[in-house]
Amino acid sequence: MANLAKIGSLKAEPPAQAEFDGLLRSGRTRLNDALNAANALESRFTLAYDAAHALALAALRWHGYRSDKRYLVFQTLKHTLMIEDTNWRVLDLCHNRRNRGEYEGHYELDERLVSELITATKELLHGVEGLGPVPHADK
């Protein structure tokens, strides 16, 4: 991650406990809502994707970095949470599907993909919860 900061892709920034806690809370809430089968598939996908992004950003912020590029938040998961490549590939696929849906109006979704995204997001939640209090956090 230091290399990404060196080239300007990530910005080193002291973490804040309140920001971390807010991202964790947002991730939990959205994941919980994504689990509601009464919601439309597209809604469940968006909720799970947004939960995954909030949790991945929480992990990045815990380590003292920030990115203004959504995909980097996921790409750094190998370093921030030691996430397995299989989960990262699901998140990357969902990032691409999300972009296509947001910018072209076409979501290519099915129950299996949403289920895999929810599973990956649960893994992120578990990892972020295991980080503990933010080290050297600004209050």
ABEGO torsion letter per residue (X at the ends): XAAAAAAGABBBBBBBAAAAAAAAAAAAAAAAAAABAABBAAAAAAAAAAAAAAAAAAAAAAAGBBBABAAAAAAAAAAAAGBBAAAAAAAAAAAAAAAAAAAAGBBBBBAAAAAAAAAAAAAAAAAAAAAEBBBGBBX
